[in-house]
Amino acid sequence: MIDLWIHPGFLFFLAAAILPFVKAQWKSIFKLIVPCVGFLALLIVSHGSHGVLPLMGQQEMIFGRVDKLSLVFGYVITIATLIGMVFSLHVKNDKEHMAGLIYAGAALGTVFAGDLLTLFLFWEIMAFSSAMLVFYAPWKNSEVVGMRYLYVHIFGGLLLLAGIFLYIGETGEIAFNALPKEGLAPMLILAGFLLNAAVPPFSAWLPDAYPEATITGVVFMSALTTKTAVYVLLRGFSGTELLVPLGVFMALYGVVYAVIENDIRRLLAYHIISQVGYMVAGAGMGSQMAVNGATSHAFAHILYKGLLMMGMSSVMLMTGRRKLTDLGGLYKYMPWTFMFYMVGGFAISGFPFFSGFVSKSMVISAASELHRPWVAMLLTLASAGTFLHTGLKLPYYVFFWKDWDQKKIKAIDPPKNMLWGMGLAAFACTFIGVFPGALYQALPFESDYHPYTWGHVIGAYQILLLTAVGFFLLLKKLDPEVTISVDTDWTYRKAIKGFTWFINKPVVVYETYITEVYKKAIIEPTKKLSRLGWSVDTWVFDGLVNAAGWVTLLESKISEMFDMHIIDKSLNKLPAMIGGSAKRLRKIQTGAIQNYIMAMVMGVVIIAVVSFIYY
Amino acid sequence: MWIINWLEKIIENPEEMKKTKKFFLIFGIVLVIVDVVIHIPALHLVHIYFFWDWIPGFSSLYGFISTYLIIVISKWIGHAFLMKPENYYD
């Protein structure tokens, strides 16, 4: 094998940089060739470390750690990029494609990073480029949601960075291999990873942001962030017991929310959390079979979840609607979208001969083999939930249910390239299901796992059939409702509201109160006193002590002047000052904070770089 | 497309709907029968990890119970705590 290393991530960065200068008629071809070249580059690369940069003499930054685990993630990221590019060919805004390429490139960079610093570098690029896919969306709250998404990921990035520096400080190592399972530094790193893997309570950013991304951008988002997080968990924390209950909990958490969700893409977003739960649990169990299962599930998931997202994005684009309560009866008008969506639905539900079956059953079998009945049972329950809402509920209420009023809103299949994107993904889902060997031989460990045993196949069909029976029996209960669901993002979304309220209500009330007190206790008595003096003056001593009267009058005038000009003014100043600081506080809350956080991140990065150079 | 036409026929014609339901009923019965057969210990077709792996048709029962629990519990949690009017955050 030739020792040729083209980092596909850098290839994508380069492509993003030259994309705007490519002539219009070549653009489409260019967008398709780049991910293909990236994929081919991975096919010919040899295992080992490439792109090694010496650092401070002893340590090395490794940009290309190539082994089976990183390669299989690399393959699927480049394939997903190709599918995403096909799906978004009709989009005229180059910036979206550039963000997509940078995002995918950063995901590749993370996957091939052999040390913690390189990892962090790409981790942050990933956060910022993916946020762009939300910012470019045309919906009215995309900007706010994008900022929220970014804050959360910057927070996660800081946890990771703090963990990395502590770890380097303690061990003097920067290599990224299996990390210790206890101690503050690895726990901080783990928290950063878990945030990107959308493990509750760090999960709310995902269903918050993904449904608000652009029509095509969501394909990249659903593929990349959580799955690179799964990769780093497999790499760094394989066999960490904590991940098993977390993963199982996630799998069920996503199911509960998917049942009550009304927004079609948000429902799928919740379901990403559920699916990533299998992978996190697989990473936690840590046996060879579990790691293989988590890896193959990530691989299969990227393809079928991309397909499902493409299907629902197409519905959203063609009808302009996004709520289950507003949709229904589309199967006749968008037949191809419907059929491709269903392939994705069958795949994610684990129908035999589709990709989900060959990967999900591996995770569950791994749990059985390790004699963990609860894990196996609850993951099986979650898989019934998967079919229930991704394979039955969502298609039922979008494509059947009530009749679509074609006269009111014309709905037809989306542009050809979008159908091709879905078709490619549908092909991949079916291919992996029919020929699982192709995927299995790319897995990190040798595997003699056979998904197509009598027990598996008959068991799977029984669960699926009875889930469908349960669905139709309880159909009335499942009817979508016009609501939104609160998640852990309540804390920061309502907390911001609470802060605004605090500024508007108590502070303002306080300042009026203070003004009142001063008025009642000081200003008015003084005025009264002066007036009294004046009257005593005029009515009692008038004529007698004219001069004294005049003096007193003058005095009272002065005292009044003092009153009005000094005390009043200074008292007015105080509320104005409080009001002014309130205004300033309000400003911090609506936008300037991004600058602070950016400054913090930049500062930390600069300190890091400087200390590495001089230390 | 034939699949779409076929679906339309089933949905709009109650007779066809009945036939489809019957088909799935038969399919379910066949599944359970096959499950009973493959559970014959001498055949070694089913890998036994837990006690319930011995029970033929257990997957059917478990699938149904799972679905029921998921729907009822999720909707209950939703109505009790999570579902809010759409202008909740505004």
Interface residues (C-beta under 8 A of the other chain):
Chain A: V255 V256 Y257 V259 I260 Y331 K332 P335 F338 M339 S368 E369 H371 P373 A376 T380 L381 A384 G385 L388 F400 T453 W454 G455 I458 G459 A460 Y461 Q462 I463 L464 L465 L466 T467 A468 V469 G470 F471 L474 K477 L478 E481 V482 T483 I484 S485 V486 D487 R493 K494 K497
Chain B: M1 I3 I4 L7 E8 I11 F24 F27 G28 L31 V32 V34 D35 I38 L45 V46 H47 Y49 F50 D53 G57 S59 S60 L61 Y62 G63 F64 S66 T67 Y68 L69 I70 I71 V72 I73 S74 K75 I77 G78 F81 L82 M83 K84 P85 E86 Y88 Y89
